[in-house]
Amino acid sequence: MNKAINLLKRLVLFFVGMSIIQFGVALFLKTNIGSDPFTVFTQGLAFLLNKTGLKNIGIVKLISGAAEVTPGIANMIILLILFTIILVVDRHRIKIGTLICVIGVGPIIDLGVKVVSYFPVESYNYMIRALLVVFGCLIIAIGFSILSAANVGVAPNDIVPFIIQDKTKIEYRWIRIALDGGFLIIGFVLGGKIGLGTVISMLSTGPFIQFFLPYGEKFVNKIVEQKSEEFDSSAVTA
């Protein structure tokens, strides 16, 4: 019984962490001075897909509330494609948190953008928007520290580098740099926004995450009863 309750707690904490991350991403998007490589990619894909008939499909209108492929919907499409590839190539890496990301990340990004839209972020001067990007990186780091400590899986785009590492034996950092570079270039070509915010993201997100990870773990451990549970993440593997 305790294991079931603790798993539920972990799932709730995972969802909380994921939601915090996506509100940070939404803040990135609204500053309009560039964002992290993967978000640049989702922006670019959204611009491309809005030139097609996809925006008129019923489910797109239902999710976005208009005939528009939002960055959130583009994110869902990317994650669904990556999820399918992982399912074929290395399905044991898929856990319940991965499924939650595929379904939940996109709508939460769009919700975050709507919330942030109540504030005239784009009208602020450049310096204030740059500071908001730093704040967005801080928010993302806090959310990621909670999501990571929940230990129920990660998003498909975070799994891909590990699969490539296993197949090629190349160091993770080089794979991650190459993937981020690819996302950045393709996103920019498709119309994604690159600017000071992109540089800020690349320089600050990593150090912020490193700083907050121990605090996220302590936070999760206070809520989840560690003594009564030896958590086995394979129990939630798809």
N, C-alpha and C positions, 0 to 999 in steps of 0.2 A: 504493500500500500504506500509506504514511504517513497519507494522508487517511482511509482506512478505520479505521486504528488510533486516530487522533485523534478521529474521530467516535464510536467506541466509548467512548473516555475521556470525551468530553463527555456521552454518555448516562449513563454510570456516575455522573459528577459531578452531573448533573441529578437522578438518582434519589436520590443522597445528600442533595442540598439539599432536595428535596421531602420526604424522610423526616424530616429535621431540623425542617422547618417544621411538619409534622403532629404531631410529638411536642410541640412548643411549644403547638399548638392543644389537644392532649390535656391538657396541664397546665392550660390555661385552663379546660377543661370540668370538671376534677376539683376546682378551687378553689371552684367553685359561687358565685362572687361576680360573675359577668358576664364576657363575653368580647367579641371584636371583632364588628362588625356582621354579617359573613357567617356567622360561627359561631353567633351568636344566631339567624340565619335557619335554619341547618341544625338547630339544637336545636328550634326551634319546629315545623319541618316534621316532624321525627322524632316529636314529641309528637302531632301531628295524624295522621300515618300509622299510629301505633300504635293508633289508635281504629278503624282499618279492618281489612279482612281481608288486607291486604298482608303483615302480619307472619307470616301462616301459609303464605305461598308458600315452596316448597322452596328456591329460590336465596337467599332472605332468611335462612332458618334456616341454610343452609350457610355464608354469609358471616359472620353474627353469632354462630352457635353456639347460637342460641335463637330462639324465636318473638318476635322483637323487631326493630323498625326502629331501628337505632342512628343517632346523628348521622353516623357514617361512611357508612352506607347512604343516608341522606338527602342527604348531600353528593354521592354518586355519582349519584343521581337528578337533582339540580340540574345538575351538570356535564354529564350526558348530554343533558338538555333544551337547555342552552345550546349544547352542541356541535352538536346538530342544527340549531338556529337559525342558528348561524354557518356551518355547512356550506351552508345554503340562501342566506344573505345575502351572505357574504364568505368563501368557502372558502379563498382563497389565504393567509389568516392562520393556517390550521391547519397545524401542524408536528408532528413526531413527539413532541415534548415535550408538546404539547396532548393527544395520544392517551394518553400515559403518565399524565397527570394524571387523565383521565377514568376510567381503569381502576384506578389505584393509590392515589389520595389517600384514598378512603373506607376501604379495608381498613387502611391505615397509621394513620389516625386511630383506628380501633377497636383496633388492636394497641397504639398508644401509650396509650390509655385503660386497657387491661388491665395494661400495665407500670406505669403511674403508680398504679393501684389497689392495688399491693402496699405503697404507702406511705399512711398514714392522713391524707391531705391535708385532707379535709373536716373532720377533728377538730382541726386546728390553729387557733390563734386568728386573728382577722381580720387583724391586722397581718402575721403570717407569710404568710397566704394572699395578701395584697396584694403582698408582696415576691416571692412565687412567680409572680404574674402578670407582674410586671416582668421576672423571670427568663425567663418564657415568651416575652415580647416580644423579649428578647435572643436567645433561641434561634431564634425565627422570623426575625429580622433576619440572623443568621449563615447560616441555611439559604437565605434568599432571595438573599443576596449570591452564594452558590455557584451556585444555580439560574439566576440571571440571567446570570452570567458564562459559564455553559455554552453559552448562545446556541442552544438547540435548541427554543425555543418556551415558551409560558406557558399557564397554566390558562385554560379558557374564560371564567371570570368576570373574568379580567384582560384578556381580549381585548375584551369587550363595550364598555367605555368608549371604546376607540379607534375602534370601528365607529361608535358614536354621535357621536363627535367629527367623523369624516369626513363623516357624513350631515348634521349640524346646524351644524358649524363653531363650536360652543360650546367654550370652554376646557375642557381635560381636568379641571382641579381641580374645576370646578363640577359636571361630570358625575359625577365620583367621589364628591363630597360628597352629591349627590342620590341616587346608587345606594346608598351606604352608609346614608344616612338611610332609604331605602326598605326595605333589608334589615333594619335595626334595628327599624323600626316593625312591619313584617309579622311578623318573628320574635318580637317581644314579644307581639303580639296572639295568635300561635299558641301561645305558652307558653315561648318562649326566655327565658333568664335575663339580665337587665340589672342592672348594679350598678356598684360601684367599679371592678371589673375592666374594664368597658367603657370607662370614662373613661380609665383607665391605658393601655389599648390604643390608644385614639385619640390620646393625647398622646405616647406613647413609641415606638410601632412605627416611625413615619415617621423620626424622628431617628435611631433605632438603625440602620435600613436605610441611611440616608444615610451614616452613619459607617462601616458595614461593607462597603459596596459596593466601594470601592477595594481592600480586603484580599481580598475574594472574587475579584476579577478577578486579583489577583496570585497567589493560590493556584491558580486554574484555569490561568493562563498558565505556571506552573511545571510543571504536569503535562502540559499539551498543548503540543506542539512548534510554536510559532508560526512559526518561520522556515521550516519545511518545509511549512507549510500556510497557504494563504489560504482561511480557512473561509467557505463560502458556505451560509448558513442555508437558502436556497431549495432546496438539494439534498435537504433532509429535509421539504420541504413536501408535505402530502397532496394 
